[in-house]
Amino acid sequence: MHVTLVKVSVKSDRVDEFIAATQANHEGSVREPGNRRFDILQDTNDPTAFILYEAYISAEDAAAHKETAHYLTWRDTVADMMAEPRKGDPYACLFPRY
């Protein structure tokens, strides 16, 4: 399984908008055939800090996600909401095994 942890820092006055846009991306992403998880996490100590936990069967499925309409809409919608560029770190999932 291919996992990416995407770290996002959002401008403090745009948090609610970011959450709404990200919910729409989440809802589309979990319907993708190669998706296993697409969790949106908000830091309890810093409400402007988010982690998107994206788990796909393969790197190819993760790459296909970036071609979907819901991702492209999200990317363009949230671009001005970010306090700094988002950063995605890839991981290999050892457990559970699918």
WOQUI-V565704 format. One record per residue. N is the residue number from 1. SS is DSSP state (~ for helix, > for strand, _ for the rest). PHI is phi in whole degrees, -180 to 180 (none if undefined). D_FIRST is the distance of its C-alpha to the first C-alpha in whole Angstrom. Layout:
{{N/SS/PHI/D_FIRST} {N/SS/PHI/D_FIRST}}
This chain:
{{1/_/none/0} {2/>/-105/4} {3/>/-120/6} {4/>/-126/10} {5/>/-103/13} {6/>/-102/16} {7/>/-94/19} {8/>/-130/22} {9/>/-114/26} {10/>/-109/28} {11/_/-59/32} {12/~/-60/34} {13/~/-87/36} {14/~/-120/33} {15/~/-59/30} {16/~/-62/31} {17/~/-64/31} {18/~/-62/27} {19/~/-61/26} {20/~/-62/28} {21/~/-66/26} {22/~/-73/23} {23/~/-62/23} {24/~/-63/24} {25/~/-65/20} {26/~/-58/18} {27/~/-62/20} {28/~/-73/19} {29/~/-66/16} {30/_/-69/15} {31/_/-90/17} {32/_/-68/15} {33/_/-60/13} {34/_/-91/10} {35/>/-84/10} {36/>/-110/9} {37/>/-154/10} {38/>/-150/13} {39/>/-96/15} {40/>/-113/18} {41/>/-117/20} {42/>/-117/23} {43/_/-63/25} {44/_/-73/28} {45/_/-97/30} {46/_/-140/29} {47/_/-65/29} {48/_/-94/29} {49/>/-106/25} {50/>/-132/22} {51/>/-125/18} {52/>/-103/16} {53/>/-98/13} {54/>/-114/10} {55/>/-119/7} {56/>/-126/6} {57/_/-59/5} {58/_/-144/6} {59/~/-63/8} {60/~/-66/11} {61/~/-66/10} {62/~/-65/10} {63/~/-67/13} {64/~/-64/14} {65/~/-56/14} {66/_/-74/17} {67/_/-104/19} {68/_/-78/20} {69/~/-64/23} {70/~/-66/22} {71/~/-68/20} {72/~/-62/23} {73/~/-64/25} {74/~/-59/24} {75/~/-54/23} {76/~/-72/27} {77/~/-68/28} {78/~/-91/27} {79/~/-53/28} {80/~/-82/31} {81/~/-86/30} {82/>/-83/28} {83/_/-77/30} {84/_/-157/28} {85/_/-60/26} {86/_/-70/22} {87/>/-134/20} {88/>/-106/16} {89/>/-114/14} {90/>/-81/11} {91/>/-135/9} {92/>/-98/6} {93/_/-85/5} {94/_/-87/8} {95/_/-143/9} {96/_/-74/9} {97/_/-94/8} {98/_/-110/7}}
